[in-house]
């Protein structure tokens, strides 16, 4: 067992499996909602 074996599982896989694609999509939507809320809060602040 090697301690750092990141060759097989890259974080940004060019052809991700279905579960990883779903996870990346969910994280992207969460980040997008956070950015939109931040922009709205900035514009709404006096």
N, C-alpha and C positions, 0 to 999 in steps of 0.2 A: 504494500500500500504506500503510494507516494503521497506526500502531504499536499502538494500543489499540482493537481492534475486538471488544468483548465483547457487542455487541447480538445477534449471530446465535447465539452459543453461550452460553447461560446455564448456570451450574453446576447450579442446581436447576430443571430444566425441568419444568413442570407435566405435560407428556405426553412423557416421555423415550423415546428409541428403545430397541430391545431391548438393544443392547450397553451403553448407559448404565444401564439399569435393572439389568442383571446386575452391572455394576461397583458401583453403589450398594448392591446387596444384599450383595455380597461384603465391601465395606468395613463395612457395618453389622454383619455377622456377626463380623468380626474385632474390631470395637470391643466388641461384646457379650461375646465370649469373654474379652477383656482385662478388662472390668469384673467378670465373674464370677470370674475367677482372682484379681483384686485383693480382692474381698469374701471369698473363701475364705481367702486368705492372711492377711487381717486377723483373721478369726475364729479361725484356727488358731494365730496367734502368741500366746505366753504373756503 
